[in-house]
């Protein structure tokens, strides 16, 4: 069963990210602000050189457990942010995010 507080943190994080004007704020600044509001933790923030759709990928933890690890992507044009749960993602960065968040888990 999912922790309702984790779901609330995810919604708060997603809303905070969507409210940021990316023309005025950097991706890193937007992440930091949203993570502060949702009481989350940044796991990594990396430039993606070979991805056809995204220029950056960050992994965040918004609670405890695998279901609270999310991927945050910045589009190639720098205008859109998308967020998805790493556990259900088929993006190659999902595995790294889960391993970074829970290195002892298999």
Secondary structure, 3 states (H helix, E strand, C coil): CCCHHHHHHHHHHHHHHHCCCCCCCCHHHHHHHHHHHHCCEEEEEEECCCCCCEEEEEEEECCCCHHHEEEEEEECCCCCEEEEECCCCCCCHHHHHHHHHCCCCC
